[in-house]
C-alpha cells in the first residue's frame, strides 16, 4: 500500500503548490493549478464532506466553469477526482457560480465551480459548495486537516495525468434551467414590459442567462460587447475601458438599465440609463429595500448609507467575505428576523430566508448572486416612478470609491497597515489634510474614520497580491479624489520598502 500510494496532507499541498485556499476556495496561478493540484484539492474537499456525513458515494456532484482558457483542463481534473472517489460528475456547463450552487442546494448535493472570478486569466480557482451552501470558516479548517492517498503513478513529474482519464460527461442543462425559473416564477409575468435593457456580454458566463431572464419578464434586451477572449471585470474597480463603453453606448442607444457581471456571474455590474456604473454597496442597499428586508448583513467596508437610511430594523457589520456575511445572516435569522439578506461591497447579494413578493416566494440562496440585484434595481425604479439614475436620491448623501494597487506584496501591506493601526499620529502624517482620527476599526484591515466624517479603509486582498483602498465621503467627486490621493500615498510605500 505505501509503495503504490503516498499520503498528502492538504496543508502541505497548499504550502508547496503556491495555490492558496480560503474563503473563495482554492485559487492561484493557472499553471500552478496542475492536474495533480486540482485533483488533490477536489479529493480533500469531498473526503471532508464524506467524513462529516454530508455526502455519500454514488451521489452526483455538480460541476461548472467560467470561460478562462485554463478552465476546461482544471474541470477535467476535478471530474476525474469525483469519479475516483465513487461519485457521479454532473457537468452543468459554462454557467454562473450562483446557478450551479442554487441547483445543487435544491438537489442537496455538493457542487464545484472552476473560476478565478474577476482576476486576470493567468489565474484560476475552484469554489466549493456543500449541499446546503458555501463552505464556511469551520469547513475550511476541516478541509485543511485532511490527508489524502493518491497513486504514485497517477501523475508525471510536471503534475500532469500520466495516462488518459475519462472525458467530461455531456453537459446537462438542469442547473441553468433551474436558475432561470427561479426568477421567472418569482416575479409577475410581464413585469418588465416596456423596459429596455442593455446586457454587456464580454466574457461573463452570466450573459446568456441575463438575456433570457430579462426577456422572459418582458424587457426588450440589447446584447453588446461580446468578447471571445477573457475580460477580467472587477466590480469593485471598474476598468476605464468599461466606463468609456458604458458612456458611449448610453450616447448611442436608449435603455433603462445597463447590466453585466464578473467572469463567473456572482457579482453584478449595473449601470443607469446615462451610462454611469453604480457602486456595489449602493446596489445592495437598494436591493434590500426592494425586497423589504428587516435585517441586512454587510461587511465593514460597505457604505454607511445602509445605517443612515433608517430603512432596516437591524444592520449587522462583518469581516469582508461571503462566509462572514452568511454567518451574520444565520445569526440574524436565529434571533428572529423574518426577511434576512446580505450583500458585499462588490455587489454580490445573498438571501437567508424565504422572501414573499406579490403572491410568490423567492427561496433562500445564501451565496453571492448578480441577477437578483439587477432585477431589483430596475423594479424599484419602476415602483418609485423614476429612472435608475435617480434612485440614489432616496439615500443619504454618502458616496464610496475603491481601487487597488496590483502586484503589491501582501507582507509589505500588512507591515505598513499594522504600523498605522498602532499610531494615530502616523495616520495623520500619512494622510495629511484629513484632520484628526475619530475612530479606528480593525474588523478587517484598517478602517479609519476622520473627524470630518470621511473614511479611508485599507486592506490587503485575500485573493491576489493586491492592496485595496476604499474611501467614503459626502460627495462622489470627493470620494474619488480621496481614493486617488490615498492610492498615490500607498504607491510610495513601495519606494520606502
N, C-alpha and C positions, 0 to 999 in steps of 0.2 A: 504493500500500500504506500509506504513512504517513498519507495523508489519511483513509483509511477506518478505520484501526486505531490504537490507542495502546498503547504499551508500558508496562506497570505492574510495578514491582518489588515483590515480596511484602513486603520490609522496609518500603517506603514505605506500602503498603496498611495494614500493621499499625499504623504510627505515625499515619496520617491518619484511620483509621476508628474508633480507640478500641477495636477488638476485639483483645484480646491473643492471643498464641499461645505455647504452651509444652507442658508435659508432659501436659496434659489436652486438647490440640488447640486449636482456636480457641474463644474464649469472651468474651462481652461483653453489653452491654445488648441486649435483643431488638430494639429499634428501630434500634440501630446495625448489627445483622446484617441489613442490607438484602438485596434480591435480588442487587445488584451485589457486595457484600462476600462473601456466601455463595458465589456463583458463582465469584468470583476465588480464594477460598481453595481451593475444590474443584479448579479448574484447576491451581493451583500444586502441590497435593498429587499429583494424577495425573500431571502433567508431570514432577515429580521421580521418581516411580516408573517412568515410562516411560523416561526418560533413563538410569536406573540399571539398566534391563533387567529390572525386577521384574514388569512388566505389559506387555501388548501390545494394540493396538487390536483391537476385535472381542470382547474378553473381557467377561464380566459383572463388575459392581461391586455388591456387596451394600449395601443401604441400609435403615436402620430409624430409628425415632424414639421419643421419650417422649411424654407426654400434655400437655405445655405448650401453651397456645393458639397460640404462635408457631411451633411445630414443623412443622405442615403446610406453611406458607409457605416456611420455610427448606429443608425437604426437597424441595419443588418446584424451588427454585433449584439445589440440589445435583444433582438428577436431570437438569436441563437442561444443566448443565456436563458431566456424564458423557456424555450423548448427543453434545454438540457436539464432544467430543474423540474420538468414534468408539467409545465403549464402550456396553455394554448395562446400564441400571439394573435391578437385581433388587430389587424392593420387598418387604422382609421384614415390613413392618407395624410395629405397636407392640409390640416385644419387648425383652428386656433387652440391654444392651450386650454381655455375655459370650455371649449366644445368637447374635447376628449375627456376632460375631468368631469364635466356635467353628466355626460352619458355613462361614464364608468361609475360615478357615485349612484346614479339611478339603478344600475345593474348590480351594485355592491361588489365591484371588482377593482383591483388595483389598476393604475394606469401610469404611463410614462410619456413624456413629450421631449423629443430631441430638439433642442433650440438653445441659442445663445441670446434670445430675446432681442434687445436693442443694440448689443455691442457689435463691433465690426466682424465680418465674416471670416477673419483669420482665427476666430474663437468660436467655440460651440459649447453645448452643455446638455445635461439630461435633468428634467424636472420629474420629481417623484410624487405620486399621489397614492395615499391609502384608499381603501374602499369608501371611507367616509370623508375624504378630503386631503388637503395638503399635509405633508409631513410637518410636524412642529418641532420645537427645540428638543423635547424629550425623545422624539423619534430620531432626530439627528444624532443624539448621543448613543442611542441603541444601535444605529447603523455603523457608527464608528467603532463599536465594540465587537463587531462581527469578525470572525476568522473563517475564510472560505477555502475549500480544497479545489485545486484545479490541476488538470493533467499537465505534466511537464512537456508533452509533445503537442499540445493544442495550438501553441503559438510559436513563431520563429523568433529569432533574436531581436528583430525590429518590432515585435509586438503584433505582427500580422497573423491571421489564421494560417496554420501550416498546411491545412488541407481545405478543400472546398466544403462549405457548410450550406445548408438548405437556404433557398431564396425566401424572401418575404412572401407571406401569403397574399392573395389578391386583395385589393382594397375593399373594405366594407363601408358603406355609406351610413350605417346606423347612427354614428355619433353626430355627423353633420346634419342628418335629418332631425334628430332629437333636439339639437341646438336651435335650428330654425323654428321648429314647432314650439319651443319654449316661449318665444316672443310672439309668434303669430296667434297662439292660443291664449296668451295673457292679455293682449291689447285688443280693443274693439276693431272689428273688420272695417277697413277703410278710414281709420282714424288719421291717416296722413294724406288723405286725398287733397289734391291741390298744392301740396308741398313739393318743392324741387330740391333734390339733394345731390351734391357732387361727391362721389367717392374717389378719393385719391388712392389708387391701387398700389403703386410702387411694387414692392415685393412682399407685402404682408399676406399671410395665409388667410386673413380675415376678409380680404377684398370681395371675393365671390359671395360669401355668406352675408356680408353687409348689403350688397346689392339685392340679394334675394329677399332679405328681411324687410328692407325699406320699401322695395317694390311690392312685396306681399301685403304691406299695410296701406298701399295706395299711393305712395310717393312716385313722382317722376324722377328717375335716377340717371345721372350722368356719370360715365366712367372715364377717368382721366389719369394720365401719368404712370401707366404700366411700365415696369422695368423687368427685363429678363436677367438682370444681374442684381445681387442682393444690395439693398439700401439700408444702412444702419440707422433707422429712425429712432431717436431718443425723445420721448415726450416731455422729459424734464429739461432738455437742452436742444430745442428745435433748431435744425440746421438752417443757415442763412438761405440756402437754396430753396428750402421748403417755405420759408417766409416769403420769398420772392414769387414762388409758384402760386401760392395762395392769393397774393395780391393781383398777379397777372390774370388768373382765372376769374377773380371777382370783377375785374375790369371788363372782361370779355364775355362772361356768362352771367345769367341770372340764376341765383339759387338761394335757398333759405338756410341751408346748413352745408358745411364743408366737413367731411368726415374721413378719417383713416385710422390706422392703428400701428403699433410697432410690429416687428417681424413675426412674433408668434400670436399677435392678436389679443393680448390681455390688457394692454394699456391703450386707451383711446387718444386719438389726436383729432380734436374737434375745433372747427372754426366757424365764425359767424358769416353773415351774408356780405360783409365788407372785406373778407379775406383775412381777418385777424384770428390767429390761433388763440384759444382760451387756455388758461392755466389749469393744470390737473386738479389742484386743490379747490379752485373755484368751481370746476365741473362737479367735484364731489359734493360740495355744499348744495348746489342746485339740484343734483340728482336726489340727494337725501330729502330735499324739500318736496320735490315732485312725488316721492314715494311716501310722504307724511311720516317720516321716521320719528320715533320718540327717543331713541338712543343712537348716537353717532360715535364711532370709534375711528380715530385717525392718528398718525404719528405726530411727534412733536414738531416736525418740520413743516406741517401744513399751516396755511393762512389762518390767522386768529379771527377772521370774519365768521368762522363757524360758531364761536362763542358769542361774538358781538352781535350776531344776527338775532339772538334770543328765539330762534325758531324751534329749538330742540330741548326737550326736558333734561337731557343729560348728554354731555360730551366727555369722552374719555380719551386721554392722550397716551400714546405708547412709544416704544422704540420704533425705528424705521424697519420695515419688513413685514410682509403679509402674515407670517406666523404670529407675530406680536399683536397685529390687528385682530386676527382670528381669536387669539386668547382673550383679548379685551371684549370682543363681541360675545364670546361664550359666557364671560363673567356677567356682562350686562343682561343677557338672556336668563341666566341662572338667578339673577337678582330681581327678575320680574318684568323687565322691559318687553314690550309686545312686538315692536317693529324695529328690529335691530339691524343696522347697516354699518359698513365701514368703508373707508377709502384711503388711498395713499396720495401723496403729492404728485406722483406720476400719472394720476388719473384712474388707476385701476380701482374698480368698485366691487365690494363684496356684500353678500346678504346672509344673515344668520337665521332669520325667522321667516315663515310664510308671510307674503305681503299681499293682502286683498286689494283689488282695484276694479271698480266697475263690474262687479259680479264675478270676477275671475281671481285666481290666486297664483302668484308667482312663487314657485318653490325655492327654498334656500339654495344659494350657490356660494359657499364660503371660500371662494378663490377669486383672484382678480379677473374682471370681465370688462370689455370695452363696449360691447353692443348696448348694454342697458344704459350706459351714460349717454351715448349719442341719441338714443330714442327719448330718454327722459328730458334732455335739454330742449329738443325740438318740441316735444309735447308740452313742456312747461311754458315755453314761449307762446304756443298757441293758446294755452289756458289763460295766460296773462294778457293776450291780445297785443303782444309786442314782438318786434323782430329779435332774433337771438342776440344781436349786438346790444340790446337794452336790458338784458337780464341782469347784468352786473349792477345796474342801478337799484336792484332790490336789496343789495347787500351794503354793509358799511364800507366806506372807502378805505379798504386795506388791500394793498397790491404786493405781489411777490414776484421775484425773479430768481432764476437759478442758472448756473452754468458750471463747467468743470474744467480742470486742468488735466489733460491726458498725460500718460506716461509719467506720472508723479509718484515717486516711491512711497509706498504706504508707511514704511518705517519713519521716513522723514516727516510725513504728515502728522503722525502720532506724537513724535517728539515735540514738534512746534506747537501743536494744539495742547498738549499736556502742560507746556510751559505757560501758555496763555491762561489756562484754567487755574493755575496757582497764583496768578499775579494780575490783578485788575489794572495796575499802573501800566503793565506791559501791553494790555489790550488797548488802553488809551493811546499809548505810544505807537502801536502798530496800525491803529485805525484812527488817525487824527481827524478832528473836526466833528466827531460824533458826540462828544461830551462824556459825561461820567457814565459808568456802568451801573445800571439799575438792578439787573438780575443776570445770573449765570445758571444755565440748565445743562447738565451733563447726562441727561437721559440717553442721548445717542449723539456722540460727537460733542461739539461745544456750541450752544445756542446762547448768544449774548443779546440781551435787551438793554438798550441805552436809555438814558433819562428822557430823551426826546421821543421815545416810543418806537424808534427804528430798531430792526433786528438783523443781526448777522449770525448765520449758522454755518459752521464749518464741520465737514465730516468726510473722512476717507471712505471711498466706495468699498462695498463689500464684495463686488464682482470683478473689479479690474483695478490696476494701479492708477487710480484717478483721485483727485481731491475735489470734492463738490463744495460749492458755496451757494447758500440760499439767503436771500435778503427780503426784507419786508418793510414797507413804508406807506405813507398816506397817499402817494401818487405813483402811477405806473412808471413815469419817466424817472422819478426819484429812485424807485426800487431798482430799475435797470442801471441807472448811473451808479448807484451804490454797489451793485453787484460787479460792475466793470471795474470800479476803483478797488474793490476788495480783491478781485482776481489779479489785478496788477500788483497789489501788495503781496499776494500769495506767490506770484511768479518770482518775486525777489527772494523767496525762501530757497529756491534752487541755488541761487548765487551765493547765499550765505552758508550753504552746507559745507 
